[in-house]
Amino acid sequence: MREIIHYEEPLFRPPAEAESLIFQVARGCPHNSCRFCGMYKGVRYHLRNEQEVLHEMEQAGKAFPDVRRIFLADGDVMALPFDLLKKYLEFLLKVFPQVRRINLYANGSSIASRTEEELQILRNLRVHTLYMGLESGCQILLDRFKKKESVHEMVQSVIRTQQMGFSCSVMILLGLAGPDLVERHCRETVDALNLMQMRILSVLRFIPVPGLSLPQEFRQSSEWEAVHELRQILLGLDLHHTVFRANHSSNSLPLAGRFPADKERLLQELDRALEGEDCLDRKGPGWMPFDL
């Protein structure tokens, strides 16, 4: 594979894209200011050479003509110049005649910058799932962590694109809010998610990796507090047709289901963990997915 397609590390993709063919059309993130994200720190954002990308697509099409799912990397591919993104998509459909879904990361602001005509063109070119990080519905908390996005714009972007036939996968983070904002974070995140009615909701626990410039107000949640935060959010959710995932390695308690059918089961699983004597660390973060 690497003889055909050139990847520069770090390369990230959502867990659901494990079986997708990945093309790295840009390097890094065009925003890269979020103080909770270490994914592309130290990587200068730039577009890859257009002819190199097209050559890789052409060669991969000859080697893997039956590919049905493609993921475009890196961060916020929706922010690419529209004509360039359109050119890549048209070429992919030409060299991969069986492709059914082309998925990518997007932000509320990059979606909002697209006209209705542009979004319709992208949808017609088989862009299917847009992965977006809401993180929190609390604007104060997002501002504290320097995420340059508006909650309102992110909500409207999800509503707008799903009405046009896209599927949105929205991610939130547990453990960002300190004691001063956790209740507001839970309440306003619930409000935002209920408005979005996203097709997929993913929950991760924030892991403060080395090198992040964290806000002065930040205090890492205990394992018990993070699970309690998740319960508060799930309790308020009124989702009509959403796949729910909290089975990332950062989560203490792996959960998965569908809303609304599995809401009560999920709450019961959380209650059992929260009420257990030795299940969750009440003083520290508990087991972490890697040694800090």
C-alpha positions in Angstrom: 0.0 0.0 0.0 2.7 2.5 1.0 4.5 1.9 -2.3 1.4 3.3 -4.0 0.1 5.9 -1.6 2.4 8.3 0.3 1.5 8.9 4.0 3.2 11.4 6.3 2.9 10.8 10.0 1.0 11.6 12.1 -2.0 10.3 10.1 -5.4 10.2 11.9 -8.7 8.8 10.9 -11.9 8.0 12.8 -12.2 4.5 14.1 -15.1 3.8 11.7 -12.7 4.4 8.8 -10.5 1.5 9.6 -11.5 -0.4 6.4 -11.5 2.7 4.2 -8.8 3.6 1.6 -7.2 6.8 2.8 -5.7 9.6 0.7 -3.9 12.4 2.5 -4.8 15.4 0.4 -3.5 17.9 3.0 -1.1 17.9 6.0 -2.1 19.0 9.4 -5.1 21.1 10.4 -5.9 24.6 9.0 -7.0 25.7 12.5 -4.7 23.9 15.0 -5.4 26.3 17.9 -7.5 24.0 20.1 -5.8 23.6 23.5 -7.3 20.1 24.0 -5.9 18.7 20.7 -2.4 17.4 20.2 -3.1 15.7 16.9 -1.3 18.1 14.6 0.9 20.1 17.0 4.2 20.7 15.3 2.8 20.0 11.8 2.7 23.0 9.5 -0.6 23.0 7.6 -0.3 22.8 3.8 -1.9 21.3 0.8 -0.1 18.4 -0.8 1.1 18.7 -4.4 -2.0 18.2 -6.6 -0.3 16.1 -9.2 1.2 13.8 -6.6 -2.2 13.2 -5.1 -3.9 12.6 -8.5 -1.1 10.2 -9.4 -1.6 8.2 -6.1 -5.3 8.1 -6.7 -4.8 6.8 -10.3 -2.3 4.1 -9.2 -4.5 3.0 -6.3 -7.5 2.8 -8.6 -5.5 0.3 -10.8 -4.4 -1.7 -7.7 -7.7 -1.7 -5.8 -10.5 -1.1 -8.4 -13.3 -2.5 -6.1 -12.8 0.0 -3.3 -16.2 1.2 -2.0 -15.2 3.5 0.9 -12.6 6.3 0.9 -11.5 8.7 3.6 -9.8 12.0 2.8 -7.3 13.3 5.4 -6.0 15.4 7.2 -8.0 17.7 9.4 -11.0 19.6 8.1 -10.8 18.6 4.4 -14.0 20.6 3.9 -11.8 23.7 4.2 -9.9 22.8 1.0 -10.5 25.2 -1.9 -13.7 24.1 -3.4 -12.5 23.6 -7.0 -9.6 21.5 -5.8 -11.9 19.3 -3.6 -14.3 18.9 -6.4 -11.5 17.9 -8.8 -10.3 15.2 -6.4 -13.8 13.9 -5.9 -14.5 13.7 -9.6 -11.2 11.9 -10.2 -11.9 9.4 -7.4 -15.3 8.5 -9.0 -13.5 8.0 -12.3 -10.7 5.7 -11.0 -12.9 3.9 -8.4 -16.1 3.1 -10.2 -17.5 1.0 -7.3 -17.0 3.7 -4.6 -20.1 4.5 -2.6 -18.9 6.7 0.2 -16.2 9.4 0.5 -15.9 10.6 4.0 -13.9 13.4 5.7 -13.4 15.7 8.7 -15.3 19.0 8.6 -15.8 22.0 10.9 -18.9 24.1 11.5 -17.2 27.1 10.0 -15.9 25.3 6.9 -19.4 23.9 6.3 -21.0 27.3 6.8 -18.6 28.7 4.1 -20.1 26.5 1.5 -23.0 27.6 -0.6 -26.1 25.4 -1.1 -24.9 24.7 -4.7 -21.4 23.7 -3.5 -22.8 21.3 -0.8 -25.1 19.7 -3.3 -22.3 19.2 -5.7 -20.2 17.5 -2.9 -23.2 15.3 -2.0 -23.7 14.3 -5.7 -20.0 13.4 -5.8 -20.7 10.9 -3.0 -19.4 12.7 0.0 -21.4 11.0 2.7 -20.2 11.2 6.3 -18.9 14.5 7.8 -16.9 14.0 11.0 -17.2 17.0 13.3 -15.9 17.7 16.8 -18.5 19.7 18.9 -16.5 18.9 22.0 -19.0 20.8 24.2 -22.1 22.8 23.7 -20.8 25.4 26.2 -19.3 28.3 24.3 -17.5 29.6 27.4 -15.7 26.3 27.6 -14.8 26.2 23.9 -13.4 29.7 24.2 -11.4 28.7 27.2 -9.8 26.0 25.1 -9.4 28.3 22.1 -11.6 26.3 19.7 -12.4 28.9 17.1 -15.9 27.7 16.4 -19.4 28.9 17.4 -21.7 26.3 19.0 -24.6 27.9 17.0 -22.7 27.6 13.7 -21.8 24.0 14.4 -25.5 23.1 15.2 -26.8 24.9 12.1 -24.1 23.2 9.9 -25.2 19.7 11.1 -28.8 20.5 10.6 -28.2 22.0 7.2 -26.0 19.2 5.8 -28.2 16.4 7.1 -31.2 18.0 5.4 -29.2 17.7 2.2 -28.6 14.0 2.6 -25.2 14.0 4.4 -24.6 11.9 7.5 -22.9 13.8 10.4 -20.8 12.0 13.0 -20.4 14.4 16.0 -17.9 13.9 18.8 -18.0 15.3 22.3 -15.3 15.2 25.0 -15.7 14.3 28.7 -13.5 15.9 31.3 -12.8 19.3 29.7 -15.0 21.2 32.2 -13.7 22.0 35.6 -16.0 22.2 38.7 -17.1 25.7 37.7 -18.5 24.7 34.3 -19.3 21.0 34.4 -23.1 21.4 35.0 -23.4 24.1 32.3 -21.3 22.0 29.9 -23.6 19.0 30.4 -26.8 21.1 30.1 -25.7 23.0 27.0 -24.1 20.0 25.3 -27.4 18.2 25.6 -29.2 21.2 24.1 -26.9 21.3 21.2 -27.0 17.6 20.5 -30.8 17.5 20.7 -31.0 20.2 18.1 -28.4 18.5 15.8 -30.1 15.1 15.8 -26.8 13.8 14.3 -26.7 10.3 12.8 -23.7 9.2 14.9 -22.7 10.5 18.3 -19.2 9.6 19.6 -18.0 10.3 23.2 -14.3 10.3 24.1 -12.6 11.2 27.4 -10.1 14.0 27.3 -6.6 12.8 27.9 -4.1 15.6 28.6 -1.1 14.5 26.6 2.3 16.2 27.1 2.9 19.4 25.1 -0.6 20.8 25.4 -1.0 24.4 26.8 -4.0 23.8 29.1 -6.1 26.6 30.5 -5.2 27.7 34.1 -8.7 26.7 35.2 -8.4 23.1 34.0 -8.5 20.3 36.5 -8.4 16.7 35.4 -11.6 14.8 36.3 -11.5 11.6 38.2 -12.6 8.5 36.5 -15.9 8.5 38.5 -16.5 12.2 37.6 -16.0 11.5 33.9 -18.5 8.6 33.9 -21.0 10.7 36.0 -20.6 13.5 33.4 -21.5 11.0 30.7 -24.6 9.9 32.6 -25.8 13.5 33.0 -25.5 14.0 29.2 -27.2 10.8 28.2 -30.0 11.4 30.7 -31.0 14.6 28.9 -30.6 13.3 25.3 -33.8 13.2 23.2 -32.4 11.7 20.0 -34.7 10.1 17.4 -32.4 8.1 15.2 -28.7 8.1 16.4 -26.0 5.5 16.6 -24.2 6.1 19.9 -20.6 5.1 20.6 -18.5 5.5 23.8 -16.1 2.6 23.1 -12.9 4.5 22.3 -9.9 3.4 24.4 -10.0 6.7 26.3 -13.3 5.7 27.9 -13.3 3.9 31.2 -16.6 2.1 30.4 -17.1 1.0 26.8 -20.7 1.6 25.7 -22.5 1.4 22.4 -26.1 1.4 21.3 -28.8 3.3 19.4 -31.1 6.1 20.5 -33.8 6.1 21.5 -34.1 2.3 21.8 -31.0 1.7 24.1 -31.1 4.8 26.3 -32.5 3.1 29.4 -30.0 0.2 29.1 -27.1 2.6 28.7 -28.2 4.5 31.8 -28.5 1.3 33.8 -25.0 0.3 32.8 -23.7 3.7 33.9 -25.6 3.5 37.2 -24.1 0.1 38.0 -20.6 1.4 37.5 -21.2 4.6 39.4 -22.7 2.7 42.4 -20.0 0.0 42.5 -17.6 0.2 45.4 -14.4 -0.5 43.4 -15.4 0.0 39.7 -14.2 3.5 39.2 -11.4 5.6 40.6 -13.0 8.5 42.6 -9.7 10.4 43.3 -7.7 10.0 40.1 -8.2 9.4 36.4 -8.0 5.6 36.7 -6.5 3.6 33.9 -5.2 5.6 31.0 -4.8 4.3 27.4 -1.1 5.1 27.5 1.4 6.0 30.1 1.8 9.7 30.6 
